[in-house]
Amino acid sequence: MLSKQQKSEELKGQIEDCSALVLVGFDKLTVASANELRGKFREAGCTYRVFKNSTIRFAVEGTKHEPLSGLLKGVSALAYNEEDPGAPARVARDFAKENENFAIKGGISDGDLLDQKGVNLLADLPGPQELKAQLLRLFNTPATNMVRVLNAAATDLLNVLNARKDALES
């Protein structure tokens, strides 16, 4: 069994590189709802764990996540995803819409404390896959436009030749 200090150090190592964390309250959830919530976080690739507030407080002490300490009241769980900072916020927001017994306490993004509205804004950010798709679209646009311009001259010449052919035939 790990001591509080060991648990805090382990958690600190896990969240050190995360740019965003979401803190939720789940004390009024049924066991079935809590299991459903865990499954949704898992599907989204998020880590979701219940900790004592003191464990979280010691883990964030001296890090960019330290402002989160002010939200540590009641029963708390922490959700995070190292690759997609918006993923835990999206899961929490969607689950909160369906379950009135679930509460988003707040979160932190790059050292900035977020309230529930801030977490909802974080949830609206595109994930890494969407960002990659947008970037590829941006890279592809100039090439597509250049091909259209290069084809325009040949298309115009073909249209002139077809018009002349039609004029000679009639």
Number of C-alpha atoms within 10 A of each C-alpha: 5 8 9 15 13 13 18 22 16 14 18 20 13 15 21 15 12 19 19 30 28 28 28 25 20 20 14 14 16 11 9 9 16 15 11 13 20 17 14 18 22 14 10 14 16 22 16 21 12 15 16 16 17 14 19 25 21 19 26 21 15 10 13 19 26 18 18 24 17 10 18 19 12 10 14 21 20 18 24 26 24 18 15 20 26 26 28 30 33 20 20 23 22 14 20 16 11 9 12 10 15 21 21 22 20 23 30 24 20 12 16 15 21 23 17 18 13 17 27 20 15 23 20 14 16 15 14 14 10 11 12 12 11 13 11 11 11 11 11 11 10 11 11 10 11 11 10 12 12 10 11 12 11 11 13 11 11 12 12 12 12 12 12 11 11 10 9 8 7 5
